[in-house]
């Protein structure tokens, strides 16, 4: 009996010890996830975290998880979007519109920087919007082509209603949006310039040191073309540098040093 009781006591002690160790491990993991993970992610990727909630001169930048969407004021009760985010219910965009007293019908146009899923999933929530993208990415947006050859094409249910061209100017109400082709991340990646803000999509990102970097190599189809496109964009915009105040990539913080970060990137030798 004594041996049996001792065995039971030993099992109980081991069980309690395991439970305590497991709880401590969970607490440590949660602390790391909540407090340290972003820092580690920044250290690994070298890219600065997203800046959400940015507002300036009729432009609002809304964070949708790990990507940003821009809301452009077109006039009373009307807006356009740069990209439509990752959330299928477009929740972050709809919340931002609701704060203005607007609903999804207020969105008159969506300009897509490219056709990746995390930039287009919210499009169906805005049935009144004209959907625009560079012609080279139409098949990707609509699901007739894939970025990763090993994956089958799957229709997205999205129809691009206006194919854009490099150098085109889109006029929406009183707002002028210039279109620049920056192929590389995808064949039809675009940058949009409006009211002093240059939206770069996934073609570039901000480093933790405030430099502009080319598109993330892990997700860029053609890295040399991506770099060449950014150099070309810098050359095209250099004579107009005084017109540009802010660079807004889709997955990192914005850079508020005008065109300088893009010019610096173009001048750096390739690594």
C-alpha positions as a Markdown table, in Angstrom:
| # | Residue | x | y | z |
|---|---|---|---|---|
| 1 | Unk | 0.0 | 0.0 | 0.0 |
| 2 | Unk | 2.8 | 2.3 | 0.9 |
| 3 | Unk | 4.5 | 1.7 | -2.4 |
| 4 | Unk | 1.3 | 2.2 | -4.3 |
| 5 | Unk | 0.6 | 5.5 | -2.4 |
| 6 | Unk | 4.2 | 6.7 | -3.1 |
| 7 | Unk | 3.8 | 5.9 | -6.8 |
| 8 | Unk | 0.5 | 7.8 | -6.9 |
| 9 | Unk | 2.1 | 10.8 | -5.1 |
| 10 | Unk | 5.0 | 10.8 | -7.6 |
| 11 | Unk | 2.7 | 10.7 | -10.6 |
| 12 | Unk | 0.7 | 13.6 | -9.1 |
| 13 | Unk | 3.9 | 15.7 | -8.5 |
| 14 | Unk | 5.1 | 15.0 | -12.0 |
| 15 | Unk | 1.7 | 16.0 | -13.4 |
| 16 | Unk | 1.7 | 19.3 | -11.5 |
| 17 | Unk | 5.2 | 20.0 | -12.5 |
| 18 | Unk | 4.4 | 19.4 | -16.1 |
| 19 | Unk | 1.4 | 21.7 | -15.9 |
| 20 | Unk | 3.4 | 24.5 | -14.4 |
| 21 | Unk | 6.1 | 24.2 | -17.0 |
| 22 | Unk | 3.5 | 24.1 | -19.8 |
| 23 | Unk | 1.8 | 27.2 | -18.4 |
| 24 | Unk | 5.1 | 29.1 | -18.1 |
| 25 | Unk | 6.0 | 28.1 | -21.6 |
| 26 | Unk | 2.7 | 29.4 | -22.9 |
| 27 | Unk | 3.1 | 32.6 | -21.1 |
| 28 | Unk | 6.6 | 33.0 | -22.5 |
| 29 | Unk | 5.3 | 32.3 | -26.0 |
| 30 | Unk | 2.4 | 34.7 | -25.6 |
| 31 | Unk | 4.8 | 37.4 | -24.4 |
| 32 | Unk | 7.1 | 36.8 | -27.3 |
| 33 | Unk | 4.2 | 36.9 | -29.8 |
| 34 | Unk | 2.7 | 40.1 | -28.3 |
| 35 | Unk | 5.9 | 42.0 | -27.6 |
| 36 | Unk | 8.9 | 40.6 | -29.4 |
| 37 | Unk | 7.6 | 39.1 | -32.6 |
| 38 | Unk | 7.2 | 42.5 | -34.5 |
| 39 | Unk | 10.8 | 43.5 | -33.6 |
| 40 | Unk | 12.1 | 40.1 | -34.7 |
| 41 | Unk | 10.1 | 40.3 | -37.9 |
| 42 | Unk | 11.6 | 43.7 | -38.6 |
| 43 | Unk | 15.1 | 42.5 | -37.9 |
| 44 | Unk | 14.7 | 39.5 | -40.2 |
| 45 | Unk | 13.0 | 41.4 | -43.1 |
| 46 | Unk | 14.7 | 44.7 | -42.5 |
| 47 | Unk | 11.4 | 46.5 | -43.3 |
| 48 | Unk | 9.6 | 49.0 | -41.3 |
| 49 | Unk | 6.1 | 48.3 | -40.0 |
| 50 | Unk | 3.0 | 49.7 | -41.7 |
| 51 | Unk | 1.9 | 53.2 | -40.9 |
| 52 | Unk | -1.9 | 53.1 | -40.7 |
| 53 | Unk | -4.3 | 56.1 | -40.1 |
| 54 | Unk | -2.2 | 58.5 | -42.1 |
| 55 | Unk | -4.3 | 61.4 | -43.4 |
| 56 | Unk | -3.4 | 64.3 | -45.6 |
| 57 | Unk | -5.0 | 66.6 | -48.2 |
| 58 | Unk | -8.0 | 64.3 | -49.1 |
| 59 | Unk | -6.1 | 61.1 | -48.7 |
| 60 | Unk | -6.5 | 58.5 | -45.9 |
| 61 | Unk | -4.3 | 55.5 | -45.6 |
| 62 | Unk | -6.1 | 52.5 | -43.9 |
| 63 | Unk | -4.4 | 49.5 | -42.6 |
| 64 | Unk | -6.0 | 46.1 | -43.5 |
| 65 | Unk | -3.9 | 43.6 | -41.5 |
| 66 | Unk | -0.5 | 43.5 | -43.3 |
| 67 | Unk | -1.4 | 45.7 | -46.2 |
| 68 | Unk | -2.6 | 49.3 | -46.7 |
| 69 | Unk | -5.4 | 50.8 | -48.7 |
| 70 | Unk | -5.8 | 54.5 | -49.6 |
| 71 | Unk | -9.1 | 56.3 | -49.7 |
| 72 | Unk | -9.1 | 59.3 | -52.0 |
| 73 | Unk | -11.7 | 62.1 | -51.6 |
| 74 | Unk | -13.4 | 62.8 | -54.9 |
| 75 | Unk | -16.0 | 65.2 | -53.7 |
| 76 | Unk | -19.2 | 65.2 | -51.5 |
| 77 | Unk | -20.1 | 61.6 | -50.8 |
| 78 | Unk | -17.7 | 60.0 | -53.3 |
| 79 | Unk | -14.3 | 58.4 | -52.9 |
| 80 | Unk | -11.9 | 56.2 | -54.8 |
| 81 | Unk | -9.6 | 53.5 | -53.5 |
| 82 | Unk | -6.0 | 52.6 | -54.2 |
| 83 | Unk | -6.2 | 48.8 | -53.8 |
| 84 | Unk | -9.0 | 47.0 | -52.0 |
| 85 | Unk | -7.2 | 45.1 | -49.2 |
| 86 | Unk | -6.9 | 41.6 | -48.0 |
| 87 | Unk | -10.1 | 41.2 | -46.1 |
| 88 | Unk | -12.9 | 39.6 | -48.1 |
| 89 | Unk | -15.5 | 41.6 | -46.2 |
| 90 | Unk | -13.5 | 44.8 | -46.7 |
| 91 | Unk | -14.1 | 45.5 | -43.0 |
| 92 | Unk | -11.3 | 48.0 | -42.4 |
| 93 | Unk | -12.3 | 50.0 | -45.5 |
| 94 | Unk | -16.0 | 49.9 | -44.6 |
| 95 | Unk | -15.2 | 51.1 | -41.1 |
| 96 | Unk | -13.2 | 54.0 | -42.4 |
| 97 | Unk | -16.1 | 54.9 | -44.7 |
| 98 | Unk | -18.6 | 54.6 | -41.9 |
| 99 | Unk | -16.7 | 57.1 | -39.9 |
| 100 | Unk | -17.4 | 59.5 | -42.7 |
| 101 | Unk | -21.0 | 58.6 | -42.8 |
| 102 | Unk | -20.5 | 56.7 | -46.1 |
| 103 | Unk | -21.3 | 53.2 | -47.3 |
| 104 | Unk | -19.8 | 51.0 | -50.0 |
| 105 | Unk | -21.8 | 52.7 | -52.7 |
| 106 | Unk | -19.6 | 55.8 | -52.2 |
| 107 | Unk | -16.7 | 54.1 | -53.8 |
| 108 | Unk | -16.7 | 55.1 | -57.4 |
| 109 | Unk | -13.4 | 53.6 | -58.5 |
| 110 | Unk | -10.7 | 51.2 | -57.4 |
| 111 | Unk | -7.2 | 51.6 | -58.8 |
| 112 | Unk | -5.2 | 48.4 | -58.3 |
| 113 | Unk | -1.4 | 48.5 | -58.0 |
| 114 | Unk | -1.3 | 44.9 | -59.1 |
| 115 | Unk | -3.3 | 41.7 | -59.0 |
| 116 | Unk | -2.1 | 39.9 | -55.9 |
| 117 | Unk | -4.9 | 38.5 | -53.7 |
| 118 | Unk | -4.1 | 40.7 | -50.7 |
| 119 | Unk | -4.8 | 43.8 | -52.8 |
| 120 | Unk | -8.0 | 42.7 | -54.6 |
| 121 | Unk | -10.0 | 40.6 | -52.1 |
| 122 | Unk | -12.3 | 43.5 | -51.0 |
| 123 | Unk | -13.2 | 44.5 | -54.6 |
| 124 | Unk | -16.6 | 42.7 | -54.7 |
| 125 | Unk | -17.8 | 44.6 | -51.7 |
| 126 | Unk | -17.9 | 47.7 | -53.9 |
| 127 | Unk | -20.2 | 46.8 | -56.8 |
| 128 | Unk | -20.6 | 50.4 | -58.0 |
| 129 | Unk | -16.9 | 50.9 | -58.5 |
| 130 | Unk | -15.0 | 51.1 | -61.8 |
| 131 | Unk | -12.1 | 48.6 | -61.4 |
| 132 | Unk | -8.8 | 49.7 | -63.0 |
| 133 | Unk | -5.5 | 48.0 | -63.4 |
| 134 | Unk | -2.6 | 48.0 | -65.9 |
| 135 | Unk | -3.4 | 45.8 | -68.9 |
| 136 | Unk | -0.5 | 43.4 | -68.1 |
| 137 | Unk | -2.1 | 42.4 | -64.8 |
| 138 | Unk | -5.7 | 42.0 | -66.0 |
| 139 | Unk | -5.5 | 38.2 | -66.2 |
| 140 | Unk | -4.0 | 38.0 | -62.7 |
| 141 | Unk | -6.7 | 40.2 | -61.2 |
| 142 | Unk | -9.5 | 38.2 | -62.9 |
| 143 | Unk | -7.9 | 34.8 | -62.0 |
| 144 | Unk | -7.2 | 33.8 | -65.6 |
| 145 | Unk | -3.4 | 33.7 | -64.8 |
| 146 | Unk | -1.4 | 32.9 | -61.7 |
| 147 | Unk | 1.8 | 34.4 | -60.3 |
| 148 | Unk | 3.1 | 31.0 | -59.0 |
| 149 | Unk | 3.1 | 28.5 | -61.9 |
| 150 | Unk | 2.6 | 25.5 | -59.7 |
| 151 | Unk | -0.9 | 26.8 | -58.6 |
| 152 | Unk | -3.9 | 26.4 | -60.9 |
| 153 | Unk | -5.7 | 29.5 | -62.1 |
| 154 | Unk | -9.0 | 30.2 | -60.3 |
| 155 | Unk | -11.5 | 32.9 | -61.3 |
| 156 | Unk | -11.7 | 35.7 | -58.8 |
| 157 | Unk | -15.1 | 36.9 | -59.8 |
| 158 | Unk | -13.6 | 40.4 | -60.4 |
| 159 | Unk | -13.9 | 42.1 | -63.7 |
| 160 | Unk | -11.5 | 44.9 | -64.6 |
| 161 | Unk | -13.6 | 47.5 | -66.3 |
| 162 | Unk | -10.8 | 49.9 | -67.4 |
| 163 | Unk | -7.4 | 48.8 | -68.5 |
| 164 | Unk | -4.8 | 51.4 | -67.7 |
| 165 | Unk | -1.7 | 52.4 | -69.7 |
| 166 | Unk | 1.6 | 53.7 | -68.6 |
| 167 | Unk | 1.6 | 57.5 | -68.6 |
| 168 | Unk | -2.2 | 57.7 | -68.5 |
| 169 | Unk | -3.9 | 60.3 | -66.4 |
| 170 | Unk | -7.1 | 59.2 | -64.6 |
| 171 | Unk | -9.5 | 62.0 | -63.8 |
| 172 | Unk | -12.0 | 61.3 | -61.1 |
| 173 | Unk | -14.0 | 64.4 | -60.2 |
| 174 | Unk | -11.4 | 67.0 | -59.4 |
| 175 | Unk | -8.7 | 64.5 | -58.7 |
| 176 | Unk | -5.9 | 63.6 | -61.2 |
| 177 | Unk | -4.1 | 60.3 | -60.8 |
| 178 | Unk | -1.0 | 59.6 | -62.9 |
| 179 | Unk | -0.3 | 56.0 | -63.8 |
| 180 | Unk | 3.2 | 54.6 | -64.0 |
| 181 | Unk | 4.1 | 51.1 | -65.1 |
| 182 | Unk | 6.7 | 49.5 | -62.8 |
| 183 | Unk | 6.8 | 45.8 | -63.9 |
| 184 | Unk | 8.8 | 43.3 | -61.9 |
| 185 | Unk | 6.8 | 42.4 | -58.8 |
| 186 | Unk | 4.1 | 41.4 | -61.2 |
| 187 | Unk | 4.0 | 42.0 | -65.0 |
| 188 | Unk | 1.5 | 44.8 | -64.6 |
| 189 | Unk | 2.6 | 46.4 | -61.3 |
| 190 | Unk | 1.7 | 50.1 | -61.2 |
| 191 | Unk | 2.5 | 53.2 | -59.2 |
| 192 | Unk | 0.0 | 56.0 | -58.8 |
| 193 | Unk | 0.8 | 59.7 | -58.2 |
| 194 | Unk | -1.8 | 62.0 | -56.9 |
| 195 | Unk | -1.7 | 65.2 | -54.8 |
| 196 | Unk | 2.0 | 64.8 | -53.9 |
| 197 | Unk | 1.6 | 61.2 | -52.8 |
| 198 | Unk | 3.3 | 58.3 | -54.7 |
| 199 | Unk | 1.7 | 54.9 | -54.1 |
| 200 | Unk | 4.2 | 52.2 | -54.9 |
| 201 | Unk | 2.2 | 49.0 | -54.2 |
| 202 | Unk | 4.6 | 46.0 | -53.6 |
| 203 | Unk | 7.2 | 47.4 | -56.0 |
| 204 | Unk | 9.1 | 48.9 | -53.1 |
| 205 | Unk | 9.1 | 49.1 | -49.3 |
| 206 | Unk | 10.7 | 51.1 | -46.5 |
| 207 | Unk | 13.6 | 49.8 | -44.4 |
| 208 | Unk | 13.8 | 50.2 | -40.7 |
| 209 | Unk | 16.5 | 52.8 | -41.4 |
| 210 | Unk | 14.2 | 54.9 | -43.6 |
| 211 | Unk | 15.6 | 53.8 | -46.9 |
| 212 | Unk | 13.5 | 52.7 | -49.8 |
| 213 | Unk | 14.1 | 49.0 | -50.8 |
| 214 | Unk | 13.1 | 47.1 | -54.0 |
| 215 | Unk | 10.1 | 44.7 | -53.8 |
| 216 | Unk | 10.4 | 41.8 | -51.4 |
| 217 | Unk | 12.5 | 39.2 | -53.3 |
| 218 | Unk | 10.4 | 36.3 | -51.9 |
| 219 | Unk | 7.3 | 37.6 | -53.7 |
| 220 | Unk | 8.7 | 39.4 | -56.7 |
| 221 | Unk | 8.5 | 37.6 | -60.1 |
| 222 | Unk | 11.4 | 39.4 | -61.8 |
| 223 | Unk | 13.8 | 41.1 | -59.4 |
| 224 | Unk | 16.1 | 42.7 | -62.0 |
| 225 | Unk | 13.1 | 44.1 | -63.8 |
| 226 | Unk | 11.7 | 45.4 | -60.5 |
| 227 | Unk | 15.0 | 47.3 | -59.9 |
| 228 | Unk | 15.1 | 48.6 | -63.5 |
| 229 | Unk | 11.5 | 49.8 | -63.2 |
| 230 | Unk | 12.3 | 51.7 | -60.0 |
| 231 | Unk | 15.3 | 53.3 | -61.6 |
| 232 | Unk | 13.2 | 54.3 | -64.6 |
| 233 | Unk | 10.5 | 55.7 | -62.3 |
| 234 | Unk | 13.1 | 57.8 | -60.4 |
| 235 | Unk | 14.4 | 59.2 | -63.7 |
| 236 | Unk | 11.0 | 60.1 | -64.9 |
| 237 | Unk | 10.0 | 61.9 | -61.7 |
| 238 | Unk | 13.4 | 63.5 | -60.9 |
| 239 | Unk | 12.5 | 66.7 | -62.8 |
| 240 | Unk | 9.3 | 66.9 | -60.7 |
| 241 | Unk | 10.8 | 66.0 | -57.3 |
| 242 | Unk | 9.4 | 69.2 | -55.7 |
| 243 | Unk | 5.9 | 67.9 | -56.4 |
| 244 | Unk | 6.2 | 64.8 | -54.4 |
| 245 | Unk | 6.0 | 64.8 | -50.6 |
| 246 | Unk | 5.2 | 61.2 | -49.6 |
| 247 | Unk | 6.0 | 57.7 | -50.7 |
| 248 | Unk | 3.5 | 55.0 | -49.7 |
| 249 | Unk | 4.4 | 51.3 | -50.1 |
| 250 | Unk | 1.8 | 48.7 | -49.4 |
| 251 | Unk | 3.4 | 46.6 | -46.7 |
| 252 | Unk | 5.7 | 49.0 | -44.8 |
| 253 | Unk | 5.6 | 52.5 | -43.3 |
| 254 | Unk | 5.4 | 55.5 | -45.5 |
| 255 | Unk | 8.4 | 57.8 | -46.2 |
| 256 | Unk | 7.9 | 61.5 | -45.8 |
| 257 | Unk | 11.2 | 62.8 | -47.4 |
| 258 | Unk | 9.8 | 63.5 | -50.8 |
| 259 | Unk | 11.3 | 61.7 | -53.8 |
| 260 | Unk | 14.7 | 61.5 | -52.1 |
| 261 | Unk | 14.4 | 57.8 | -51.0 |
| 262 | Unk | 13.5 | 56.7 | -54.5 |
| 263 | Unk | 16.3 | 58.7 | -56.0 |
| 264 | Unk | 18.7 | 57.2 | -53.5 |
| 265 | Unk | 17.5 | 53.7 | -54.3 |
| 266 | Unk | 18.1 | 54.4 | -58.0 |
| 267 | Unk | 21.6 | 55.6 | -57.3 |
| 268 | Unk | 22.7 | 52.7 | -55.2 |
| 269 | Unk | 24.6 | 49.9 | -56.9 |
| 270 | Unk | 22.8 | 46.5 | -57.1 |
| 271 | Unk | 23.7 | 44.2 | -54.3 |
